[in-house]
Amino acid sequence: MTSNELFTSVHTLISTYPCPQSLKTSLLAYLHDILLQTRPNDPDALRIAASWELDVAEGEEQVELRR
């Protein structure tokens, strides 16, 4: 399993685990930060981080992120 696959698996686990939304949001934000800190120059990691941001964004914010 690659590092990117590990980050994706942990993201999926946190996203689907039944816990309070505030905890889920905090954990996902922390995971996002760790991904960008540990793999700042990896194009696949940057793509993963961007897709996570799009998953969280809504409406007009999502349109801005896609630009």
GUPABA-898192 format. One line per field, with one value per residue: residue number from 1; residue in one letter; x, y, z of N, C-alpha, C in turn. Coordinates in steps of 0.02 Angstrom, whole numbers, always signed. Layout:
BEGIN
i	NUM,...
aa	a,...
n_X	X,...
n_Y	Y,...
n_Z	Z,...
ca_X	X,...
ca_Y	Y,...
ca_Z	Z,...
c_X	X,...
c_Y	Y,...
c_Z	Z,...
***
This chain:
BEGIN
i	1,2,3,4,5,6,7,8,9,10,11,12,13,14,15,16,17,18,19,20,21,22,23,24,25,26,27,28,29,30,31,32,33,34,35,36,37,38,39,40,41,42,43,44,45,46,47,48,49,50,51,52,53,54,55,56,57,58,59,60,61,62,63,64,65,66,67
aa	m,t,s,n,e,l,f,t,s,v,h,t,l,i,s,t,y,p,c,p,q,s,l,k,t,s,l,l,a,y,l,h,d,i,l,l,q,t,r,p,n,d,p,d,a,l,r,i,a,a,s,w,e,l,d,v,a,e,g,e,e,q,v,e,l,r,r
n_X	+43,+31,+84,-9,-122,-144,-175,-294,-373,-383,-449,-572,-616,-630,-726,-838,-861,-966,-981,-979,-1010,-927,-809,-773,-751,-641,-543,-531,-483,-361,-299,-292,-202,-87,-63,-28,+85,+175,+188,+217,+260,+212,+122,+9,-33,-67,-174,-263,-284,-345,-462,-524,-549,-644,-746,-788,-823,-958,-1082,-1059,-929,-871,-868,-774,-659,-638,-587
n_Y	-59,+108,+270,+369,+291,+246,+368,+397,+288,+306,+427,+390,+301,+386,+474,+393,+338,+321,+457,+610,+756,+867,+812,+729,+825,+894,+791,+757,+878,+885,+770,+809,+918,+849,+766,+863,+918,+811,+765,+870,+896,+799,+756,+670,+668,+802,+809,+723,+795,+909,+854,+815,+939,+986,+896,+940,+1072,+1181,+1233,+1395,+1411,+1291,+1308,+1410,+1344,+1252,+1326
n_Z	+0,-45,+17,-20,-44,+84,+152,+83,+119,+259,+260,+203,+301,+415,+363,+349,+473,+614,+705,+804,+704,+722,+774,+668,+567,+622,+629,+492,+440,+505,+451,+318,+329,+374,+263,+165,+226,+234,+105,+8,-123,-205,-342,-347,-214,-198,-286,-221,-101,-155,-207,-89,-33,-123,-96,+28,+8,-40,-157,-214,-165,-205,-343,-353,-305,-405,-507
ca_X	+0,+69,+65,-70,-177,-156,-212,-361,-409,-398,-501,-635,-635,-655,-786,-896,-868,-1019,-957,-1004,-985,-872,-749,-757,-723,-574,-499,-519,-441,-294,-273,-277,-141,-32,-50,+8,+150,+220,+195,+201,+279,+186,+62,-49,-56,-100,-238,-305,-303,-392,-527,-554,-575,-705,-797,-812,-850,-1027,-1107,-1015,-861,-847,-854,-711,-605,-627,-552
ca_Y	+0,+170,+322,+401,+245,+247,+429,+390,+239,+337,+478,+354,+274,+441,+501,+349,+315,+358,+498,+679,+792,+912,+770,+708,+883,+906,+737,+763,+937,+865,+724,+851,+954,+801,+747,+917,+927,+755,+751,+934,+899,+740,+775,+629,+692,+867,+793,+695,+851,+952,+820,+818,+1007,+990,+858,+980,+1136,+1180,+1287,+1445,+1396,+1237,+1337,+1447,+1296,+1218,+1371
ca_Z	+0,-48,+65,-43,-32,+156,+167,+56,+161,+324,+246,+195,+367,+456,+332,+356,+541,+650,+761,+797,+645,+741,+779,+600,+533,+650,+607,+420,+430,+527,+401,+259,+345,+376,+194,+131,+258,+222,+34,-24,-194,-238,-380,-328,-148,-208,-317,-167,-57,-191,-211,-23,-25,-162,-61,+85,-16,-64,-199,-244,-143,-247,-408,-347,-297,-469,-553
c_X	+45,+45,-1,-131,-195,-196,-284,-403,-429,-453,-569,-661,-664,-721,-848,-907,-922,-992,-985,-971,-926,-806,-726,-724,-651,-523,-481,-474,-368,-262,-252,-211,-80,-13,-8,+77,+199,+232,+182,+215,+254,+122,+0,-77,-92,-169,-288,-330,-354,-461,-563,-584,-640,-762,-828,-847,-921,-1039,-1054,-941,-831,-829,-787,-652,-589,-589,-480
c_Y	+62,+219,+355,+356,+242,+309,+424,+343,+269,+390,+445,+327,+329,+467,+458,+324,+355,+393,+568,+716,+837,+873,+749,+765,+897,+853,+742,+823,+920,+818,+761,+888,+908,+779,+800,+930,+872,+742,+815,+938,+840,+759,+735,+651,+758,+857,+766,+751,+896,+919,+820,+887,+1016,+952,+899,+1043,+1127,+1240,+1331,+1433,+1341,+1262,+1373,+1399,+1261,+1261,+1366
c_Z	+0,+6,+45,-33,+42,+177,+143,+98,+228,+315,+239,+262,+411,+429,+345,+427,+578,+712,+752,+739,+663,+747,+709,+562,+557,+626,+533,+405,+450,+476,+338,+271,+344,+305,+158,+161,+239,+148,-7,-98,-234,-275,-361,-260,-155,-240,-264,-122,-91,-196,-144,-11,-64,-129,-5,+62,-43,-109,-229,-226,-188,-317,-407,-342,-364,-518,-544
***
